[in-house]
Amino acid sequence: MSHNCLFCKIVAGDIPSKKIYEDELVYAFHDINPQRPVHILVIPKHHLTSLQHASAADEPALGRMLAVAHKLAVEAGSPGGFRVIINNGEIGCQEVPHLHAHVVGGDQPVGPMLKRQA
């Protein structure tokens, strides 16, 4: 745990969240500023800054993050599909320096993955 990390504080219960899933490896909660009808964050419970810092020791948590994405998306109201987004570092527009996967969906397509450049 990093004592200065927002998501570590959420996992520790120091900052409230709308938790929807927790096990020994990952924690999932509703995004406080949802961009789609379904917008869930799935994070490893241990502090991991980004995929750029991941090692083989992180594989169980990384795999679990992806494994629970479908279950959570369906339960939240996106049975027809969803998108998983992981932003990494400054170029990837990562806003919180704790690895997190955005699981987004709903009853309409989420749109193009990236804006096409002219």
Secondary structure by P-SEA (a helix, b strand, c coil): cccccaaaaaaacccccccccccccccccccccccccbbbbbbbcccccccccccccaaaaaaaaaaaaaaaaaaaccccbbbbbbbcccccccccccbbbbbccccccccccccccc
